[in-house]
Amino acid sequence: MGSAGRTVFLLIGMAALWSTQLTYVDGAARVFADLLGTHFGRRPGAGATSRWSQGRLYLVFAAVIMVFGVASTWLLERFEITALGFIFNSALIGGFAMAIYCPALLWANLRLLPKDARPGPVHVTMAGIASAVYVAFAAYTVIQVFV
């Protein structure tokens, strides 16, 4: 299809990547705003936190995510990290996030859910193994980088 086909292909690819990033920013900002707003939002005696509506929290989180994305891209480009380096760094950040998320989810499920909704021993064991693997990965990475 020549240069016209190449241009159409690149435009479609760019639109797909753009929509994926917008979906990520929207989803993450909504989750964070909902969690923070649900636990610290408007309620009697909330004091200073009552000015932080769900919409304002969403806007702050969306802006922070976008600024972090642009800053990290600029930083990685500045140090001439290749596209493969972007993928490795993304996986590394995901591993650190899971090192926090897995134990936190296990704790929340065992402490905050009603007794009849809590996970059973098999699920607790598997979540414990996942938590241990991610925490070990994060600790190993930090030791390898800084020691």
DSSP file with accessible surface (Angstrom, degrees, kcal/mol):
  #  RESIDUE AA STRUCTURE BP1 BP2  ACC     N-H-->O    O-->H-N    N-H-->O    O-->H-N    TCO  KAPPA ALPHA  PHI   PSI    X-CA   Y-CA   Z-CA
    1    1 A M     >        0   0  199      0, 0.0     4,-1.5     0, 0.0     3,-0.5   0.000 360.0 360.0 360.0  -3.1    0.0    0.0    0.0
    2    2 A G  H  >  -     0   0   58      1,-0.2     4,-2.1     2,-0.2     5,-0.1  -0.129 360.0 -24.0  71.4-154.6    3.1    2.3   -0.1
    3    3 A S  H  > S+     0   0   96      1,-0.2     4,-2.4     2,-0.2    -1,-0.2   0.833 136.4  56.3 -68.9 -30.8    3.5    5.4    1.9
    4    4 A A  H  > S+     0   0   64     -3,-0.5     4,-2.5     2,-0.2    -1,-0.2   0.932 109.0  46.9 -66.1 -42.5   -0.2    6.0    2.2
    5    5 A G  H  X S+     0   0   13     -4,-1.5     4,-2.7     2,-0.2    -2,-0.2   0.892 111.4  51.6 -64.5 -39.3   -0.7    2.6    3.9
    6    6 A R  H  X S+     0   0  168     -4,-2.1     4,-2.6     2,-0.2    -2,-0.2   0.929 110.7  48.3 -62.3 -44.2    2.3    3.3    6.1
    7    7 A T  H  X S+     0   0   76     -4,-2.4     4,-2.4     2,-0.2    -2,-0.2   0.928 112.6  47.4 -63.5 -44.6    0.8    6.6    7.2
    8    8 A V  H  X S+     0   0   75     -4,-2.5     4,-2.6     2,-0.2     5,-0.2   0.928 111.9  51.3 -62.7 -43.4   -2.6    5.0    7.9
    9    9 A F  H  X S+     0   0  149     -4,-2.7     4,-2.6     1,-0.2    -2,-0.2   0.932 111.8  46.2 -59.1 -46.9   -1.0    2.2    9.8
   10   10 A L  H  X S+     0   0   86     -4,-2.6     4,-2.7     2,-0.2    -1,-0.2   0.888 111.8  51.3 -65.6 -38.2    1.0    4.6   12.0
   11   11 A L  H  X S+     0   0  100     -4,-2.4     4,-2.5     2,-0.2    -1,-0.2   0.921 111.9  46.5 -65.4 -42.0   -2.1    6.8   12.6
   12   12 A I  H  X S+     0   0  111     -4,-2.6     4,-2.5     2,-0.2    -2,-0.2   0.921 113.5  49.3 -66.1 -42.6   -4.2    3.8   13.7
   13   13 A G  H  X S+     0   0   30     -4,-2.6     4,-2.5    -5,-0.2     5,-0.2   0.920 111.4  49.0 -61.3 -42.8   -1.3    2.6   15.9
   14   14 A M  H  X S+     0   0  120     -4,-2.7     4,-2.7     1,-0.2    -2,-0.2   0.920 111.2  49.8 -63.7 -41.5   -1.0    6.0   17.5
   15   15 A A  H  X S+     0   0   58     -4,-2.5     4,-2.6     2,-0.2    -2,-0.2   0.912 111.1  49.7 -64.4 -40.0   -4.8    6.2   18.1
   16   16 A A  H  X S+     0   0   50     -4,-2.5     4,-2.0     1,-0.2    -2,-0.2   0.930 113.9  44.3 -65.3 -44.9   -4.7    2.7   19.7
   17   17 A L  H  X S+     0   0  122     -4,-2.5     4,-2.3     2,-0.2    -2,-0.2   0.900 113.2  51.9 -65.9 -40.4   -1.8    3.6   22.0
   18   18 A W  H  X S+     0   0  173     -4,-2.7     4,-2.5    -5,-0.2    -2,-0.2   0.937 110.8  46.9 -61.1 -46.8   -3.4    7.0   22.8
   19   19 A S  H  X S+     0   0   59     -4,-2.6     4,-2.3     1,-0.2    -1,-0.2   0.878 110.6  53.5 -66.5 -34.1   -6.7    5.4   23.8
   20   20 A T  H  X S+     0   0   82     -4,-2.0     4,-2.4    -5,-0.2    -1,-0.2   0.933 110.5  46.3 -64.3 -44.5   -4.9    2.8   25.9
   21   21 A Q  H  X S+     0   0  112     -4,-2.3     4,-2.7     2,-0.2     5,-0.2   0.907 112.0  50.5 -66.0 -40.7   -3.0    5.5   27.8
   22   22 A L  H  X S+     0   0   84     -4,-2.5     4,-2.8     2,-0.2     5,-0.2   0.907 110.4  50.5 -63.7 -38.6   -6.2    7.6   28.4
   23   23 A T  H  X S+     0   0   97     -4,-2.3     4,-2.9     2,-0.2     5,-0.2   0.914 111.1  48.9 -64.4 -41.9   -8.0    4.5   29.6
   24   24 A Y  H  X S+     0   0  131     -4,-2.4     4,-2.8     2,-0.2     5,-0.3   0.944 113.4  45.6 -62.2 -50.0   -5.1    3.8   32.1
   25   25 A V  H  X S+     0   0   16     -4,-2.7     4,-2.5     2,-0.2     5,-0.3   0.941 116.0  46.7 -60.4 -45.8   -5.0    7.3   33.4
   26   26 A D  H  X S+     0   0   50     -4,-2.8     4,-2.5    -5,-0.2    -2,-0.2   0.946 115.2  45.2 -62.2 -48.2   -8.8    7.4   33.7
   27   27 A G  H  X S+     0   0   31     -4,-2.9     4,-2.4    -5,-0.2    -2,-0.2   0.933 115.7  45.0 -63.7 -47.0   -9.1    4.0   35.4
   28   28 A A  H  X S+     0   0   17     -4,-2.8     4,-2.7    -5,-0.2     5,-0.3   0.931 114.3  48.8 -64.7 -43.7   -6.2    4.6   37.8
   29   29 A A  H  X S+     0   0    0     -4,-2.5     4,-2.6    -5,-0.3     5,-0.2   0.900 111.8  50.0 -63.8 -39.6   -7.4    8.1   38.8
   30   30 A R  H  X S+     0   0  149     -4,-2.5     4,-2.6    -5,-0.3    -1,-0.2   0.920 112.3  47.0 -64.1 -44.0  -10.9    6.9   39.3
   31   31 A V  H  X S+     0   0   79     -4,-2.4     4,-2.9    -5,-0.2     5,-0.2   0.951 115.3  44.7 -63.3 -49.3   -9.8    4.0   41.6
   32   32 A F  H  X S+     0   0   93     -4,-2.7     4,-2.7     1,-0.2     5,-0.3   0.923 115.2  47.8 -62.7 -43.3   -7.5    6.2   43.6
   33   33 A A  H  X S+     0   0    3     -4,-2.6     4,-2.9    -5,-0.3     5,-0.2   0.909 113.5  48.5 -64.7 -40.1  -10.1    9.0   43.9
   34   34 A D  H  X S+     0   0   82     -4,-2.6     4,-2.6    -5,-0.2     5,-0.2   0.934 113.5  46.1 -65.6 -45.9  -12.8    6.5   44.9
   35   35 A L  H  X S+     0   0   86     -4,-2.9     4,-1.9    -5,-0.2     5,-0.2   0.942 119.0  40.4 -62.5 -47.9  -10.6    4.8   47.5
   36   36 A L  H  X S+     0   0   68     -4,-2.7     4,-2.7    -5,-0.2    -2,-0.2   0.920 117.7  48.1 -68.5 -41.7   -9.4    8.1   49.0
   37   37 A G  H  X S+     0   0   11     -4,-2.9     4,-1.4    -5,-0.3    -2,-0.2   0.872 111.5  50.6 -67.0 -35.4  -12.8    9.7   48.8
   38   38 A T  H  < S+     0   0   90     -4,-2.6    -1,-0.2    -5,-0.2    -2,-0.2   0.912 120.3  33.5 -68.8 -40.1  -14.5    6.7   50.3
   39   39 A H  H  < S+     0   0  114     -4,-1.9    -2,-0.2    -5,-0.2    -1,-0.2   0.778 137.6  18.1 -89.7 -27.5  -12.2    6.5   53.3
   40   40 A F  H  < S+     0   0  115     -4,-2.7    -3,-0.2    -5,-0.2    -2,-0.2   0.224 100.0 109.0-128.1  14.0  -11.4   10.1   53.9
   41   41 A G  S  < S-     0   0    8     -4,-1.4     2,-0.2     1,-0.2     9,-0.1   0.215  77.6 -31.7 -79.6-156.9  -14.1   12.0   52.0
   42   42 A R  S    S+     0   0  173     10,-0.2    -1,-0.2     8,-0.2     8,-0.0  -0.378  75.3 129.9 -68.3 123.8  -17.1   14.1   53.2
   43   43 A R    >   -     0   0  131     -2,-0.2     3,-2.0    -3,-0.1     4,-0.2  -0.950  67.3 -65.7-161.1 161.8  -18.6   12.9   56.4
   44   44 A P  T 3  S+     0   0  132      0, 0.0     0, 0.0     0, 0.0     0, 0.0  -0.280 123.2  11.6 -56.7 130.2  -19.6   14.7   59.6
   45   45 A G  T 3  S+     0   0   85      1,-0.1    -3,-0.0     2,-0.1     0, 0.0   0.638  83.9 133.9  78.9  15.2  -16.6   16.0   61.4
   46   46 A A    X   -     0   0   18     -3,-2.0     3,-1.3     1,-0.2     2,-0.1   0.717  39.7-175.0 -72.4 -19.3  -14.3   15.4   58.4
   47   47 A G  G >   +     0   0   50      1,-0.3     3,-1.6    -4,-0.2     4,-0.2  -0.373  62.4   4.6  66.9-130.0  -12.8   18.8   58.8
   48   48 A A  G >  S+     0   0   76      1,-0.3     3,-1.1     2,-0.2    -1,-0.3   0.746 123.6  66.5 -65.7 -24.4  -10.3   19.9   56.1
   49   49 A T  G X  S+     0   0   52     -3,-1.3     3,-1.6     1,-0.2    -1,-0.3   0.681  80.4  80.1 -73.4 -13.1  -10.8   16.8   54.0
   50   50 A S  G <  S+     0   0   51     -3,-1.6    -1,-0.2     1,-0.3    -8,-0.2   0.747  83.3  62.6 -67.8 -19.6  -14.4   17.8   53.2
   51   51 A R  G <  S+     0   0  147     -3,-1.1     2,-1.2    -4,-0.2    -1,-0.3   0.634  83.6  87.2 -78.3 -11.7  -13.2   20.2   50.5
   52   52 A W    <   -     0   0   87     -3,-1.6   -10,-0.2    -4,-0.2    -1,-0.1  -0.695  65.0-174.9 -92.6  89.4  -11.7   17.3   48.5
   53   53 A S     >  -     0   0   45     -2,-1.2     4,-2.6   -12,-0.1     5,-0.2  -0.281  40.8-103.1 -74.6 168.3  -14.6   16.0   46.4
   54   54 A Q  H  > S+     0   0   86      1,-0.2     4,-2.6     2,-0.2     5,-0.2   0.904 122.8  52.3 -58.7 -41.4  -14.4   12.9   44.2
   55   55 A G  H  > S+     0   0   48      2,-0.2     4,-2.3     1,-0.2    -1,-0.2   0.900 110.3  46.4 -63.8 -41.8  -14.0   15.2   41.1
   56   56 A R  H  > S+     0   0  123      2,-0.2     4,-2.4     1,-0.2    -1,-0.2   0.913 112.7  49.6 -68.3 -41.3  -11.2   17.1   42.6
   57   57 A L  H  X S+     0   0   12     -4,-2.6     4,-2.7     2,-0.2     5,-0.2   0.924 110.6  51.4 -61.5 -42.9   -9.4   14.0   43.8
   58   58 A Y  H  X S+     0   0   71     -4,-2.6     4,-2.8    -5,-0.2     5,-0.2   0.936 110.0  49.1 -58.6 -46.3   -9.8   12.5   40.3
   59   59 A L  H  X S+     0   0  119     -4,-2.3     4,-2.5     2,-0.2     5,-0.2   0.922 112.0  48.0 -62.0 -43.6   -8.3   15.6   38.7
   60   60 A V  H  X S+     0   0   60     -4,-2.4     4,-2.6     1,-0.2    -2,-0.2   0.947 114.4  45.3 -63.5 -48.0   -5.3   15.6   41.0
   61   61 A F  H  X S+     0   0   51     -4,-2.7     4,-2.6     2,-0.2     5,-0.2   0.913 112.9  50.2 -64.4 -42.4   -4.6   11.9   40.5
   62   62 A A  H  X S+     0   0    7     -4,-2.8     4,-2.3    -5,-0.2    -1,-0.2   0.934 112.9  47.2 -61.4 -43.0   -5.0   12.2   36.7
   63   63 A A  H  X S+     0   0   43     -4,-2.5     4,-2.9    -5,-0.2     5,-0.2   0.928 112.2  49.3 -65.0 -42.7   -2.7   15.1   36.6
   64   64 A V  H  X S+     0   0   90     -4,-2.6     4,-2.8    -5,-0.2     5,-0.2   0.925 111.1  49.7 -63.5 -43.0   -0.1   13.4   38.8
   65   65 A I  H  X S+     0   0   25     -4,-2.6     4,-2.3     2,-0.2    -1,-0.2   0.929 113.6  45.9 -61.9 -43.8   -0.2   10.3   36.7
   66   66 A M  H  X S+     0   0   98     -4,-2.3     4,-2.5    -5,-0.2     5,-0.2   0.930 113.6  47.8 -66.5 -43.4    0.3   12.3   33.5
   67   67 A V  H  X S+     0   0  100     -4,-2.9     4,-2.9     1,-0.2     5,-0.2   0.925 112.3  50.2 -64.0 -41.6    3.1   14.4   34.9
   68   68 A F  H  X S+     0   0  127     -4,-2.8     4,-2.7    -5,-0.2     5,-0.2   0.910 111.0  49.7 -62.4 -41.3    4.8   11.3   36.2
   69   69 A G  H  X S+     0   0   29     -4,-2.3     4,-2.2    -5,-0.2    -2,-0.2   0.927 113.8  44.0 -63.7 -45.0    4.5    9.6   32.8
   70   70 A V  H  X S+     0   0  103     -4,-2.5     4,-2.7     2,-0.2    -2,-0.2   0.931 115.1  49.0 -66.8 -43.2    5.9   12.5   31.0
   71   71 A A  H  X S+     0   0   49     -4,-2.9     4,-2.7    -5,-0.2    -2,-0.2   0.912 112.0  48.0 -64.7 -41.6    8.7   13.0   33.5
   72   72 A S  H  X S+     0   0   37     -4,-2.7     4,-2.7    -5,-0.2     5,-0.2   0.907 112.1  49.5 -68.3 -37.9    9.7    9.4   33.4
   73   73 A T  H  X S+     0   0   69     -4,-2.2     4,-2.4    -5,-0.2     5,-0.2   0.935 112.6  47.7 -63.3 -44.7    9.7    9.3   29.6
   74   74 A W  H  X S+     0   0  154     -4,-2.7     4,-2.5     2,-0.2    -2,-0.2   0.930 113.0  48.8 -61.0 -44.0   11.9   12.5   29.6
   75   75 A L  H  X S+     0   0   82     -4,-2.7     4,-1.7     1,-0.2    -2,-0.2   0.924 112.5  46.7 -63.5 -45.6   14.2   11.0   32.1
   76   76 A L  H  <>S+     0   0   27     -4,-2.7     5,-2.7     1,-0.2    -1,-0.2   0.887 114.2  48.0 -65.8 -37.7   14.6    7.7   30.3
   77   77 A E  H ><5S+     0   0  114     -4,-2.4     3,-1.7    -5,-0.2    -1,-0.2   0.887 107.3  56.8 -67.7 -38.4   15.2    9.5   27.0
   78   78 A R  H 3<5S+     0   0  166     -4,-2.5    -2,-0.2     1,-0.3    -1,-0.2   0.867 110.0  44.1 -61.9 -36.3   17.7   11.8   28.6
   79   79 A F  T 3<5S-     0   0  137     -4,-1.7    -1,-0.3    -5,-0.2    -2,-0.2   0.195 116.3-117.5 -94.3  15.1   19.8    8.8   29.7
   80   80 A E  T < 5 +     0   0  171     -3,-1.7     2,-0.4     1,-0.2    -3,-0.2   0.862  48.5 172.5  54.5  45.8   19.3    7.2   26.3
   81   81 A I      < -     0   0   50     -5,-2.7    -1,-0.2    -6,-0.1     5,-0.1  -0.719  27.8-126.9 -84.4 132.0   17.4    4.2   27.5
   82   82 A T     >  -     0   0   94     -2,-0.4     4,-1.9     1,-0.1     5,-0.1  -0.087  25.7 -96.5 -74.6 175.4   16.1    2.1   24.6
   83   83 A A  H  > S+     0   0   74      1,-0.2     4,-1.8     2,-0.2     5,-0.1   0.885 128.3  53.6 -60.4 -37.7   12.6    0.9   23.9
   84   84 A L  H  > S+     0   0   99      1,-0.2     4,-2.5     2,-0.2    -1,-0.2   0.890 105.0  55.0 -65.0 -35.6   13.5   -2.4   25.5
   85   85 A G  H  > S+     0   0   11      1,-0.2     4,-2.8     2,-0.2    -2,-0.2   0.878 103.5  55.1 -62.9 -37.5   14.7   -0.5   28.5
   86   86 A F  H  X S+     0   0   56     -4,-1.9     4,-2.3     2,-0.2    -1,-0.2   0.926 109.2  47.5 -59.2 -43.4   11.3    1.2   28.8
   87   87 A I  H  X S+     0   0  108     -4,-1.8     4,-2.4     2,-0.2    -2,-0.2   0.934 112.9  47.6 -65.4 -44.5    9.7   -2.3   28.9
   88   88 A F  H  X S+     0   0  131     -4,-2.5     4,-2.4     1,-0.2    -2,-0.2   0.915 112.8  48.7 -63.5 -42.2   12.1   -3.5   31.5
   89   89 A N  H  X S+     0   0   49     -4,-2.8     4,-2.6     2,-0.2    -1,-0.2   0.888 110.1  52.1 -66.0 -36.8   11.6   -0.4   33.7
   90   90 A S  H  X S+     0   0   83     -4,-2.3     4,-2.5    -5,-0.2    -2,-0.2   0.924 110.8  47.4 -63.2 -43.1    7.9   -0.8   33.3
   91   91 A A  H  X S+     0   0   63     -4,-2.4     4,-2.4     2,-0.2    -2,-0.2   0.899 111.1  52.2 -64.6 -39.3    8.1   -4.4   34.5
   92   92 A L  H  X S+     0   0   53     -4,-2.4     4,-2.2     2,-0.2    -2,-0.2   0.940 110.8  46.4 -62.9 -45.6   10.4   -3.3   37.4
   93   93 A I  H  X S+     0   0   94     -4,-2.6     4,-2.4     1,-0.2    -2,-0.2   0.913 111.6  52.4 -64.3 -40.0    7.9   -0.6   38.5
   94   94 A G  H  X S+     0   0   34     -4,-2.5     4,-2.4     1,-0.2    -1,-0.2   0.897 107.8  52.1 -61.9 -39.1    5.0   -3.2   38.2
   95   95 A G  H  X S+     0   0    8     -4,-2.4     4,-1.7     2,-0.2    -1,-0.2   0.906 109.9  48.0 -64.1 -41.0    7.0   -5.6   40.4
   96   96 A F  H  X S+     0   0   67     -4,-2.2     4,-0.9     2,-0.2    -2,-0.2   0.898 110.7  51.9 -66.5 -38.7    7.5   -3.0   43.1
   97   97 A A  H >X S+     0   0   54     -4,-2.4     4,-3.0     1,-0.2     3,-0.7   0.923 110.0  48.6 -62.6 -41.7    3.8   -2.1   42.9
   98   98 A M  H 3X S+     0   0   58     -4,-2.4     4,-2.5     1,-0.2    -1,-0.2   0.819 102.1  63.1 -69.3 -29.0    2.8   -5.7   43.4
   99   99 A A  H 3< S+     0   0   13     -4,-1.7    -1,-0.2    35,-0.3    -2,-0.2   0.777 114.8  34.0 -65.5 -24.4    5.3   -6.0   46.3
  100  100 A I  H <X S+     0   0  128     -4,-0.9     4,-1.7    -3,-0.7    -2,-0.2   0.843 119.4  50.7 -91.2 -43.5    3.1   -3.5   48.1
  101  101 A Y  H  X S+     0   0  127     -4,-3.0     4,-3.1     2,-0.2     5,-0.2   0.910 104.8  53.4 -66.1 -47.5   -0.3   -4.5   46.6
  102  102 A C  H  X S+     0   0   17     -4,-2.5     4,-2.4     1,-0.2     5,-0.2   0.948 113.5  40.3 -60.7 -51.7   -0.2   -8.3   47.4
  103  103 A P  H  > S+     0   0   47      0, 0.0     4,-2.8     0, 0.0    -1,-0.2   0.908 116.5  51.7 -64.2 -35.8    0.5   -8.1   51.1
  104  104 A A  H  X S+     0   0   52     -4,-1.7     4,-2.7     2,-0.2    -2,-0.2   0.915 110.9  47.5 -65.6 -41.0   -1.9   -5.1   51.4
  105  105 A L  H  X S+     0   0   70     -4,-3.1     4,-2.7     2,-0.2     5,-0.2   0.923 112.5  49.2 -65.7 -42.0   -4.7   -7.0   49.7
  106  106 A L  H  X S+     0   0   30     -4,-2.4     4,-2.1    -5,-0.2    -2,-0.2   0.938 112.8  47.6 -62.2 -45.3   -4.1  -10.1   51.9
  107  107 A W  H  X S+     0   0  146     -4,-2.8     4,-2.0     1,-0.2     5,-0.3   0.935 113.0  48.4 -60.6 -46.7   -4.1   -8.0   55.0
  108  108 A A  H  X>S+     0   0   28     -4,-2.7     4,-2.8     1,-0.2     5,-0.8   0.908 111.6  49.6 -62.9 -41.7   -7.3   -6.2   54.0
  109  109 A N  H  <5S+     0   0   48     -4,-2.7     4,-0.5     1,-0.2    -1,-0.2   0.865 115.8  42.8 -65.7 -35.7   -9.0   -9.5   53.1
  110  110 A L  H  <5S+     0   0   49     -4,-2.1    -1,-0.2    -5,-0.2    -2,-0.2   0.742 126.9  29.3 -82.5 -22.8   -8.1  -11.1   56.4
  111  111 A R  H  <5S+     0   0  162     -4,-2.0    -3,-0.2    -5,-0.2    -2,-0.2   0.775 124.9  36.1-106.8 -32.4   -8.8   -8.0   58.6
  112  112 A L  T  <5S+     0   0  120     -4,-2.8    -3,-0.2    -5,-0.3    -2,-0.1   0.687  95.5  83.5-103.3 -21.4  -11.6   -6.0   56.9
  113  113 A L  S   <S-     0   0   58     -5,-0.8     5,-0.1    -4,-0.5    -4,-0.0  -0.536  88.6 -98.7 -80.8 151.9  -13.9   -8.6   55.4
  114  114 A P    >>  -     0   0   80      0, 0.0     3,-1.8     0, 0.0     4,-0.8  -0.312  40.7-106.1 -62.0 154.2  -16.6  -10.3   57.4
  115  115 A K  G >4 S+     0   0  167      1,-0.3     3,-0.8     2,-0.2    -2,-0.1   0.860 119.4  52.5 -53.8 -40.6  -15.6  -13.8   58.6
  116  116 A D  G 34 S+     0   0  150      1,-0.2    -1,-0.3     0, 0.0    -3,-0.0   0.658 110.9  48.0 -74.8 -11.1  -17.8  -15.6   56.0
  117  117 A A  G <4 S+     0   0   56     -3,-1.8    -1,-0.2    -8,-0.1    -2,-0.2   0.476  86.2 111.3-103.7  -4.3  -16.3  -13.6   53.1
  118  118 A R  S << S-     0   0   80     -3,-0.8    -8,-0.1    -4,-0.8    -9,-0.0  -0.358  77.1 -97.8 -71.1 151.6  -12.6  -14.1   54.0
  119  119 A P        -     0   0   36      0, 0.0    -1,-0.1     0, 0.0    -2,-0.1  -0.307  39.0-117.3 -68.6 153.4  -10.4  -16.2   51.8
  120  120 A G     >  -     0   0   30      1,-0.1     4,-2.5     4,-0.0     5,-0.2  -0.152  36.4 -87.2 -82.0-179.4   -9.8  -19.8   52.8
  121  121 A P  H  > S+     0   0  109      0, 0.0     4,-2.5     0, 0.0     5,-0.2   0.850 125.2  52.7 -62.5 -35.2   -6.5  -21.4   53.6
  122  122 A V  H  > S+     0   0  104      2,-0.2     4,-2.6     1,-0.2     5,-0.2   0.946 112.4  44.7 -66.6 -44.9   -5.6  -22.3   50.0
  123  123 A H  H  > S+     0   0  130      2,-0.2     4,-2.6     1,-0.2     5,-0.2   0.900 113.4  50.2 -65.5 -40.9   -6.2  -18.7   48.9
  124  124 A V  H  X S+     0   0   40     -4,-2.5     4,-2.5     2,-0.2    -1,-0.2   0.923 111.4  49.5 -63.1 -42.4   -4.3  -17.3   51.8
  125  125 A T  H  X S+     0   0   83     -4,-2.5     4,-2.5    -5,-0.2    -2,-0.2   0.941 113.0  45.8 -62.1 -47.1   -1.3  -19.6   51.1
  126  126 A M  H  X S+     0   0  118     -4,-2.6     4,-2.5     1,-0.2    -2,-0.2   0.910 114.2  47.9 -65.8 -41.4   -1.2  -18.7   47.4
  127  127 A A  H  X S+     0   0   33     -4,-2.6     4,-2.6     2,-0.2    -1,-0.2   0.876 111.2  52.4 -66.3 -34.9   -1.5  -15.0   48.2
  128  128 A G  H  X S+     0   0   29     -4,-2.5     4,-2.6    -5,-0.2    -2,-0.2   0.909 109.8  47.9 -65.6 -41.3    1.2  -15.4   50.8
  129  129 A I  H  X S+     0   0   93     -4,-2.5     4,-2.6     2,-0.2    -2,-0.2   0.935 112.6  48.7 -64.0 -45.5    3.5  -17.1   48.2
  130  130 A A  H  X S+     0   0   33     -4,-2.5     4,-2.5     1,-0.2     5,-0.2   0.925 111.9  49.7 -60.3 -43.3    2.8  -14.3   45.7
  131  131 A S  H  X S+     0   0   11     -4,-2.6     4,-2.7     1,-0.2     5,-0.3   0.934 111.1  49.0 -60.6 -45.6    3.5  -11.7   48.3
  132  132 A A  H  X S+     0   0   62     -4,-2.6     4,-2.6     1,-0.2    -2,-0.2   0.907 111.3  49.8 -62.5 -40.8    6.8  -13.3   49.3
  133  133 A V  H  X S+     0   0   88     -4,-2.6     4,-2.6     2,-0.2    -2,-0.2   0.945 114.1  43.9 -64.4 -47.3    7.9  -13.6   45.7
  134  134 A Y  H  X S+     0   0   81     -4,-2.5     4,-2.5     2,-0.2   -35,-0.3   0.906 115.1  47.9 -67.1 -40.9    7.2   -9.9   44.9
  135  135 A V  H  X S+     0   0   70     -4,-2.7     4,-2.8    -5,-0.2     5,-0.2   0.924 112.9  49.2 -65.8 -40.4    8.7   -8.7   48.1
  136  136 A A  H  X S+     0   0   58     -4,-2.6     4,-3.0    -5,-0.3     5,-0.2   0.916 110.7  51.1 -63.8 -40.9   11.8  -10.8   47.5
  137  137 A F  H  X S+     0   0   76     -4,-2.6     4,-2.5    -5,-0.2    -2,-0.2   0.939 112.3  45.8 -59.4 -47.5   12.0   -9.5   44.0
  138  138 A A  H  X S+     0   0   12     -4,-2.5     4,-2.4     2,-0.2    -2,-0.2   0.927 114.8  47.0 -64.2 -43.6   11.8   -5.9   45.2
  139  139 A A  H  X S+     0   0   48     -4,-2.8     4,-2.6     2,-0.2    -2,-0.2   0.932 112.5  49.6 -64.8 -44.4   14.4   -6.5   48.0
  140  140 A Y  H  X S+     0   0  142     -4,-3.0     4,-2.6    -5,-0.2    -2,-0.2   0.915 111.5  49.6 -60.1 -43.0   16.8   -8.3   45.6
  141  141 A T  H  X S+     0   0   20     -4,-2.5     4,-2.2    -5,-0.2     5,-0.2   0.924 111.3  47.8 -63.1 -45.7   16.5   -5.5   43.0
  142  142 A V  H  X S+     0   0   63     -4,-2.4     4,-2.7     1,-0.2     5,-0.3   0.929 113.1  48.8 -62.9 -42.4   17.2   -2.8   45.6
  143  143 A I  H  X S+     0   0   93     -4,-2.6     4,-1.9     1,-0.2    -2,-0.2   0.929 112.0  48.8 -63.1 -42.7   20.2   -4.7   47.0
  144  144 A Q  H  < S+     0   0  113     -4,-2.6    -1,-0.2    -5,-0.2    -2,-0.2   0.865 117.2  41.5 -66.3 -34.9   21.6   -5.2   43.4
  145  145 A V  H  < S+     0   0  100     -4,-2.2    -2,-0.2    -5,-0.2    -1,-0.2   0.908 126.3  28.5 -79.9 -42.8   21.2   -1.6   42.5
  146  146 A F  H  <        0   0  167     -4,-2.7    -2,-0.2    -5,-0.2    -3,-0.2   0.538 360.0 360.0-101.9  -9.8   22.4    0.1   45.7
  147  147 A V     <        0   0  147     -4,-1.9    -4,-0.0    -5,-0.3     0, 0.0  -0.746 360.0 360.0-110.5 360.0   24.9   -2.4   47.3
